[in-house]
Amino acid sequence: MIERLSTLFVRTLREDPGDAEVASHRLLVRAGYIRRQAPGIFAWLPLGLRVKRRVEAIVREEMTRVGAQEVSFPGVLPAEMYEASGRLADYGDTMFRLADRKGAELVLAPTHEEAFTLLVKDLYSSYKDLPLTIFQIQDKYRDEARPRAGLLRGREFTMKDAYSFDIDDAGLDESYGAQRDAYERIFRRLGLEYVIVAADAGAMGGSKSEEFLHPTEVGEDTFVVAPSGYAANVERYVSTPGEPIDASGIGAPVVFDSPDTPTIDTLVAHANAVVPRADGAAWTAAHTLKNLVLALTDGAGEREIVVVGVPGDRAADLKRVEVAFGGREAEPATDEDFEKLSGLVRGYIGPWSADGPVLGADGSSGVPYYLDASIAEGSAWITGANEHEKHVHSLVLGRDFTPDGRVEAAEVLDGDPSPDGSGPIRTARGTEIGHVFQLGRKYAEALGLKVLDQNGKLVTVTMGSYGVGVTRNLALVAEASHDERGLVWPEAVAPFDVQVVATGKGAEPFELGERLANEFDAAGFEVLFDDRVKVSPGVKFGDAELIGVPWIVIAGKESADGRVEVWDRRTGERTPLPADEALAFVRANRRG
Amino acid sequence: MIERLSTLFVRTLREDPGDAEVASHRLLVRAGYIRRQAPGIFAWLPLGLRVKRRVEAIVREEMTRVGAQEVSFPGVLPAEMYEASGRLADYGDTMFRLADRKGAELVLAPTHEEAFTLLVKDLYSSYKDLPLTIFQIQDKYRDEARPRAGLLRGREFTMKDAYSFDIDDAGLDESYGAQRDAYERIFRRLGLEYVIVAADAGAMGGSKSEEFLHPTEVGEDTFVVAPSGYAANVERYVSTPGEPIDASGIGAPVVFDSPDTPTIDTLVAHANAVVPRADGAAWTAAHTLKNLVLALTDGAGEREIVVVGVPGDRAADLKRVEVAFGGREAEPATDEDFEKLSGLVRGYIGPWSADGPVLGADGSSGVPYYLDASIAEGSAWITGANEHEKHVHSLVLGRDFTPDGRVEAAEVLDGDPSPDGSGPIRTARGTEIGHVFQLGRKYAEALGLKVLDQNGKLVTVTMGSYGVGVTRNLALVAEASHDERGLVWPEAVAPFDVQVVATGKGAEPFELGERLANEFDAAGFEVLFDDRVKVSPGVKFGDAELIGVPWIVIAGKESADGRVEVWDRRTGERTPLPADEALAFVRANRRG
């Protein structure tokens, strides 16, 4: 196949698009691969579509290799099935909704668990029909609050979603393992580095889930890695509780005046000045306890106010708090929320006051109280005393106050202990490139998918769900593989295998270019031929670098002597050669 | 590629689905190709997806052959661009609409003229960039009032839509011709009979348009064919006006009592009884003039009341009326409409009364009047006299009454004259399988797509748009090619090239089947292998006939002797053969 730049529908741009935050977005637009249609919604031009097809082909091959069968569902589905599973509420505004002319409620499907479950229920009825894994490669829609970074977080995106159906847990383990293996092969073939982390199941529900994270600075996720190699999404990081402390030597809580201490730092300085420690050491932020008043909202819109205490030297991580509270949305309480509370003195909130417990089950305020999981029993704290301009010190956990429970609430930092005891962790940024879930029986139960087992008894099917974002992965390949002059595609997904550039005066370069294009084509290469006349060598080379085809064969000045240059886009190396040797040279040096 | 029926995700059904009106719908569901998700919305199972891919591949090849380049647009687009082109109003309820979380209005694109126009405007600026034809194969959405017949009129369907961009009319003619040729090749390869008819451009706008109709009893369209081969959509049929008649011998109009004449038949009988013709011949329905009070509604919802007169021996064809009135929707006036009219006596409406003209420019009612185009000047009519229980005869067109204009309003019947004078036409049912439009400058003007011409002058680009319904064509292939036992796929689009059926006692049939499956696979055939154990030969053969793979190789009773039967699904012929000859036999007898 030969495509000619003189007719190819492409226009390379000199300028970066104004809204591009990341390299992949910038370069895919500038090189004429994609074009924005609406926020987070793109059209695919011929170059982009070629790369997308190659990524899809890799995904499809690896799915087929593990016996998954391809189907294709509509993007528009009845809202009813999402109502039945509870996801209509879980997704909330993120799900695009519409009604048809008869008023029937529809959604643009964000994923298809419900529809696949119902289809299998519709057609299958026996354990003999299982195991089954079916998948589709399809456009999905999510009305993200903040679409960003081009294809990395779009509102329309192409995804491979697979669903497994098994009669028992052992079967699910096997289906899950097969998909997990396929994912590892997919990312290796795409040349995308990855770590597999224990993940939060989010709106998907279910029991076990792992995320494939691609480490990248442009990522939205943070994950932790232990010296042992153990990795986890930061939302799933489990902190190590401090060893219980013997507080018998600590005196009773002491309330002290604390005017003008709006921050932890001012509070610590003030405490060191007015209530110095008995042992002569200084109070630090680590001795203070911050109490955050949070509103938790569930899918049905039910709002609960709780207070969460974290050590004063750490920020709270609301994403971790949300996971700790079963996926409820967490946000700081509003003025309106505060008006409804009594017994809490804003700015001086703590679990205790001179009159006794304030927060938690026995507290006077009636507001539930949770403490960060890392805090040790018997530890003593400086915290609010629930009086205007008053704090307390020597307030001992377990002696003076008791929370309703422990939660993972504090931010995770480099050097924190790893849950597997292998030493200090490090944190890194990454982006999800794949996600595998053991859904278990959640959807099958909600939608009534049962089959007869070997004893003729109806049993609920157990399911898995497995997603790879095709377009996001494509963008990450571009992100991981570019330089300041343009894209540098790996052979596996490049839009063309080779680009032939004819440039120079007279007919020779163009005749030689034509001959070379045909020669590569005949050898099974996909060829982009820059046959444009009246375009300067500089523009041609610049376009070639921007477009990023791995091998560029230049029929230039020495065409009349039958000589060309072969240009390796990745290394930048240019090798002068007799034209007859170009094909053999590229064949010998290809990386894929 | 070998797929095994023991694991293939398919369930053949004994019963027809309750909602299936046509054979393709019935059989595609029963044989496990598709499954309904909502009215007019289907999921594609593995068998169906395979056929769909093959149809798409044919379309893609023929597009590429004529130089069209593939792109891919989102299904969700901003409503704004459809507002700019006027199509938001034109499509009305047929366009699915939604809003995002920020209230931005979006649509599910019914076709993509606007987005393609804007993309070319965005990237191209010179005549040197043209001509350009770009296409996509993509899922479209239309909220049909009456989705029907399975895939034949769905609310979600896959379509190939192509758009051409040219600097001048000659270029458009060429681009249009190339697409038209490609369409002829596509339908020939699909084995779908077609006629090309002059068509109404409908909501698409533009100047010239032709429709590819596939003649079929399940079609929704009627078209006419002349002895010369000329064919037209019935909406575009142009009637031949009768020769002007010398009415000088006809006396003045005569009003007569006409109680109890609710129908044309009763009116004619009554007229023959009370006001016999002077020449002794009988009045017939052809002497009466029916006046229909119609409400015309445009895209903006503007409603106009008009009266349309057609000969009493013909029904009015409201689809033809709609085209005649520039695509406005036509429906019988409602009681509410009538309340607003004055001077028209319902049941006795005519253009004239004893007091003078009633309808048309000079009429006392002020209601516009249009007459069917076939009616001859000077013809005399029996029609309503605008008085309760009174009609008039000898009312002469041009002498006693004058319409505001002529329209194509009467139904078209077999035997009507062909517009090209080649003799009587015949009418037939068909379904649109492709449509080519010369849009001209309508969209380019509305959206400002101009490029510099050779003289450096900005000129508006001229466009064409070209659509083929992939899923509808697939259904029509099934419709045209089945028998009472199941589908009979032509080689070009069959889900598999050959089906190997192992059946019988012992291991031999299964071992031989396995060997044959591998042999066909190695020879490049796509193989479906019925390797199911404990399934009776009857069920296996029934499933094979239902699924409709063109060649079925049966490894049965004589497997131990190395003998098989090759079964031609189309003719039903079974040929016993040594197993070693099966491949050669199928190769020699394939039709594609």
Interface residues (C-beta under 8 A of the other chain):
Chain A: T7 L8 F9 V10 R11 G32 R35 Q37 A38 I41 F42 A43 W44 L45 P46 L49 K52 G67 Q69 E70 V71 S72 F73 P74 G75 V76 L77 P78 D93 T94 F96 R97 L98 D100 R101 A104 L106 L108 A115 L119 D122 L123 Y124 L132 I134 D139 Y141 D143 A145 R155 E156
Chain B: T7 L8 F9 V10 R11 G32 R35 Q37 A38 I41 F42 A43 W44 L45 P46 L49 K52 G67 Q69 E70 V71 S72 F73 P74 G75 V76 L77 P78 D93 T94 F96 R97 L98 D100 R101 A104 L106 L108 A115 L119 D122 L123 Y124 L132 I134 D139 Y141 D143 A145 R155 E156
